[in-house]
Amino acid sequence: MLTEKQRLDIHNSDVPVVCQSCEARHKGICGALSPEQLAFLGKHTTRTSFDRERELAANDTDIETYSNILSGVVKLTKLMADGRQQIVGLQFAPDFLGRPFAEQNVVSAEAATQVRLCSFPKWVIEEIIERSPRMERKLYQQTLRELDEAREWMLTLGRKTACEKVASFLLLVASHVDPEAQTQSGMVTIELPLKRADIADFLGLTVETVSRQLTHLRKRGVVEVVSSRSITVGSLYRLQAAAESGSDK
């Protein structure tokens, strides 16, 4: 019988080859699975790439599959009765996409950038959850993390200034960038997953205000605007200070 330590060894030869270099395997929910469970899951998985703005799941539709986000950013939205849409969250690799044990999707999911998903049937993942307390714990931890992030975002939307809101959004994106992409000085270039209009919608601001605050952050030396979708952050510490107090001092 494999020991717990052996099950967690990413170099274990019993782990399917396709899973050994997968970020969802190392950092996501699949890290809770034994080689046998990974092999079972692997028999039912499908890897697919989606272009920007491709709908991945529609609100109020039956759930048939769940997915691990392998790369890219997924935008979660809610549609109001009068047709207005509100962005309610972003998900990054290696997040689990979907709500276990729910019958229908409660939000719509759309590829905000080029996205790669590893998808599996609903019944497969729910069967594994029932047999794996560690998997259940992983999903519970992600749910709690998302709850904490939602509460933090309530503070951002309700109490922060326009500058702090824009800085908080940039910090959210920058915090999910591969650490290896950061230079020794802490500089990192990020690709914004949302258009200016979507950023404004997400933050409860106008497009003009978002552009004005980006210019303000640039003049203060907190960021450098490379293009309409590319931002270089000189220091995550200064960006965090701007997000928390409106000041980079």
N, C-alpha and C positions, 0 to 999 in steps of 0.2 A: 504494500500500500504506500502511495506517495505521501510524504510528509507535507505539512503546510508550507515549509520553507521551499521544498522542491516545486510545489505548485506555483509559487510566486517567482521562481527563477525564470527570467525572460529568455535564458539561453537553453532551457530544457528542450531536449530533442523531441519530446512528445507534443510540444506546442506546434500547431499547424504553421507551416512556413509563412503563409500569407499574414498570419497574426503576429509573427515575431517582431516585425518592424512597424507595426501599426500603433499610432499614438493612442487610439482608443483602447488598445490592449494594455499599454503601459500606464496611461494616466486616466483613462475613462473607466466605464463600468466593467468592461471585459477583463480588467485586471483582477477582478474578484473571482474569475472562473478557473477551474482546474483544466488541465490539458484535455481531459475527456469531454468536459462541457464545451470547451472551445471547438473541439472537433465536431461535436453534435451541432453546435450553432453554425459552424462553417459550412455544413452540408446544405444549409437553407439560406445562406446569405447571398446578396447580389450587390455588387459595387457599381455605382452609376454616377456620372458627372452631369451637372445641370448648369445651364447658362444663367447669367444674371437676369433677374426678374421672372424666372420660371417658378410657377406655383408648385409647391411640394405637398401641401395638404390644405384642404379647404375647410373653413369653419362649418360646423354642424353636419359634417359628413362622417360616415362610419369609419372607424379605425381598422385598417387591415394590416398595416405594417408599422414597425418602429425602425429607427435608424440611429447609427452613430455618425456624427459629423466628423469626417476625416480631414477636411480642409474647407476654408471659406467661412462665410458668415451668413446666418439665416435670420431673416426678419420675421417677427411674430406680430400679427395685426388682428384687430377686432373691427368688425363692420357694424355700424349703427343702423337702426331701422330706416333712417332717411338717406342711407347710402354713404355717409361720411365714414372715413377709415381712420383709425388711430393706431400708431405703432406702439405696442405695449412691451416690447422686449427684443433683445438680440441674443442669439446663441452662437457660440464659437466652438471650434474643434478643441477637445474631443467630447463635447456635450452629447447627451442622449436626447434625441428628438422624439417627442411623443409623451403621452400621459398613460402610464401603465394602468390596466384594469378599467379604463374608461371605455365607454362604448362609442363615443363620438368625439371628434376634435372640438375643443372649446376655443381655439384660435386658428387663424390661417397662417401658414408658414410659406415664405417665399425666399428664394435665393437672392440675397442682397449682393453677393459677389458670385464669381464662379465657385461652385460648391461640389464637393465629392461626398457621397453618402455610402455607408455600408448598411444595407437594409435587410430586415428579416421579418418573417410573418409574425403577427401578433400572438398566435397560439404558442409559437416556439419560445419566445422570450418570457411569456407568462408561465410556461411550464418550468423553465429554468429558474425563474424567480421563486417559485413555490418550493423548489428543491435546493436552493442555494441561499442560506441566510446572509452570506457575505455579499451576494449580488443585491439582495433586498436592502442591505445596509448602504451599499454604494448609491443606489437610487434614492434612498432616504436622505443621504448626505447631500446629493445634488439638489433635491427638492428644498432642503433647508437653506442651502446656499442661494438658490434662486429666490427664496422668500426674503433672505437678508438683503439681497441686491434690490428686490422690489421695494423694500422699506427704505433703503438708502436712496433709491430713485424718487420716492415720494418726498423725501427731504429736499432733493435737488430741485424738483419741480415746484414744490410749495414754498421754499424759503430762500433759495439761492438767487443771486443776481444773474443777469443775462451773461455776463462774463464768466461767472462761476459755472453756469450751466454748460456753456460751450467748452470750457476747460474740463469739466467733469466728463463730457462725452468723449473728448479726445483721450482723456486718461483711461476711460473704459476700453477704448479700442487699443490703446498702446499697451495696456496691461495684459492683453492676450496675444501680443506679438511674440514670436519665437525669441527667447532670450539670446540665442546665438546671433540674432540680427542686430543686437545692440553693440555699439562700439565700446571700447574701453572707457571712453569719457561719458558713457551713458546716453549718447545720441542714438536716436532710432527714427527711421522713416516709416510712416504708416500710410496705408491706402485706406481712405475713408470708404466704408461699406455703403454709405448712404449719400444720395444727392443732397444738395443744400436744402431743397424743399422738404425732403424727408427728415433731415436733421432738425429743421425748424419745427416740423410736426412732432417729432419725438420730444423736443425740448419745450414745446409750447411757446415758440417765438416766431417772429416773421423771418422770411428769408433775408431781408435787408439787415435785420438785427444780427443774425448769425454771421453774415459777411462782415459787418462792422466790428463784431467782437473778435473774429479771426484776425482782422487787420490790427486791432488793439493789442492782441497777444503777440502778433508779429513785431510791432513797434517796440514792445517791451522786451523782445528777445527771447520770449518763451518758446515760440515756434517759428518755423520758416515755411511759408506757403510755396511749395514747389510747383503745384498745379492745382486745378480745381478739385482733384480727388487725392492729391498726395501732399502730406504734411510731414515735415521733419521736426521732431521734438528734441531740443538741445539738452534738456535735463528733465527726467521724470520727477525729480524732487521739486523743481521749480513749477512744473505743470501741476503737481499735486497741491502745492501751496496756492497756486492760482485758483484751483478748483475748490479749495476749502475756505479761503479768505479773500479771494479776489486780488491777492498780492503775491508776487513772486519773490519778495524780500525774505 
